[in-house]
Amino acid sequence: MFPATVTYVDIPKGRDHISTVFLRPNTVIRYGAVERVAVEVHARGEIVAYASQPDDKTQWWRMQINARVLNGVLLNRAQTPFAFVAWDNYQAIKGR
């Protein structure tokens, strides 16, 4: 599993927002193709939405599973060469 957390700031009201994380091609070569993806959206400390691919209501990503967890593998947009490409189409990432 490759967990990541990205915090955004100054999000305007509405529903049309884009969030991205990136997985390096060499990571796929080393560990294999991505089998599942899940995302949770939190606002004020509470989950307001979630989705997974393939679609699964069991919230498998919250379960205790026998999988190796590698932190720091997924990159937020600001950590990639794409940070300044169409930058105004994406939400602003909170600095550290």
Buried (B, 14 or more C-beta within 10 A) or exposed (E): EBEBEBEBEEEEEEEEEEBEBBBEEEBEEEEEEEEEEBBBEEEEEEEEEBEBEEEEEEEEBEEEEEEEEEEEBBBBBBBBEBEEEEEEEBBEBEEE
